[in-house]
Amino acid sequence: MAWEDRPYYRENPSYGGGMGNLRFLLPRTQLAITLIVVNVAVFLVQAFTGPIAGASPLVQWGRLSFYGGVAFTQPCRWITYQYLHGGGSHLFWNMLGVYFFVPVLERMWGWKKTLLFYTAGGIFAGVTFGLMSLVYPSGGLIGASGSLLSVLGAVAVIAPDMQVLAMMVIPLTMRALAIIYAVLYTLTILGDRNMSDAAHLGGMAFGAAYVFAERRFGGVIERQRYGWAQRRKRQEQVSEQTEQETIDRILAKVHDKGMNSLSWSERRALKRATERQRQADLARARKAH
């Protein structure tokens, strides 16, 4: 199925085709709005507790830093740094990207998978930052950019010809936008020793690689899951059949010799079977209502 034929594309057509067809706002989605609200709330707490990028306790406690090994002794920083920002423009552009790009994945994957992917992208961006800091030592890392760039990288692979407006002005395809960002970040890493852009590049690489891997191995994994589910189902059927044979034997013994003839293990098996049957009857009753 082509990108243009997918339901979420038909609901949100590309921005091309003249100014009359420009649609600047994608319909809001649960995760995108939640991420924006949480990030803005954290930023306001930063603003009221000290200088945004410096002395705010949230930054001191939450940024990702490898000095003294705190990134490993305080692993929560791999998550918390993704919700801190160094200024109003930093927050604005990241949340603008969340608003436009996160809904694309959320409609395809659902909010749970998208949130897990978004968070994993931020973690991988932090790993990239840490590795590059071994070569070019740098301070701590804050911001949602790594997470956002992982989303951008994924969307660029899923819908490379989707039209977007870079900086809200320049019409580009997602493929072109991703390439421009990759080149820009590579140049700033090499020329300016900007390790924050190393995190950005790492996040985008993670997003693209994930989609490629899912396409390559997703079918194999699904077949394995289906095989495991079938094996579990067969095992459950065998277990149920064995249990039923055991209960039939116990009931026959009760019929012939009475309840006092049952051993402790037979009484226990009969009690378990009775409880399971009661639970099954209750479940069927709830479904009927």
Protein Blocks (a to p, Z undefined) as FASTA:
>chain_A
ZZklpmklmmmccfehijklpcfbdcddfklmmmmmmmmmmmmmmmmnocfklmpmklmm
mmccfehhlmmmmmmlmmmmmmgcfbfklmmmmmmmmmmmmmmmmmmnojmlmmmmmmmm
mmmmmmmmmmmmmmmgcdddedjklmmmmmmmmmmmmmmmbccdehhlagcdfklmmmmm
mmmmmmmmmmnopaklmmmmmmmmmmmmmmmmmmmmmmmmmmmmmmmmmmmmmmmmmmmm
mmmmmmmmmmmmmmmnojklpcfklmmmmmmmmmmmmmmmmmmmmmmZZ
